């Protein structure tokens, strides 16, 4: 499991990342998350960390997701999908 009882780093990240979040579902999840003990927190967040780790450990995906300017033209992608199907 990714956290294994050490939630300090996650807590520091959440303190910085959550204040600007406007989505009520995200805020509700993390309010619920805050009320849980460490074991339940690990169970709650493990599936998300499992998915995120796939992106951050793959150099190509990390480069695509981490770019500040999109190099993907959504109109071109839509056109290609329409032509294919």
C-alpha positions, 0 to 999 in steps of 0.5 A: 500500500502506498501510504502505509501509515505515513499520511504526513506528505499527503496532508501537506499536499492536500493543505496546499491543493484543496483550498482552491477546489470548487467541486463539491464532490471533491470537497465532500470526499476530503471532508469525509477523508479527514474524519477517518483514522489512518487505516480507513484513510489508506483504504479510501485513497489507495485506489486513487493512488494506484491509478495515479501511480500508473501515470507518474511512473510512466515517463511518456504519460508523465510528459504528456500530462505534465506539459503546460501547453497542449499539443493535442488538437481536439478537433483533429482527434474528433475528426479522426475518431469520426472517420474511423467509426 
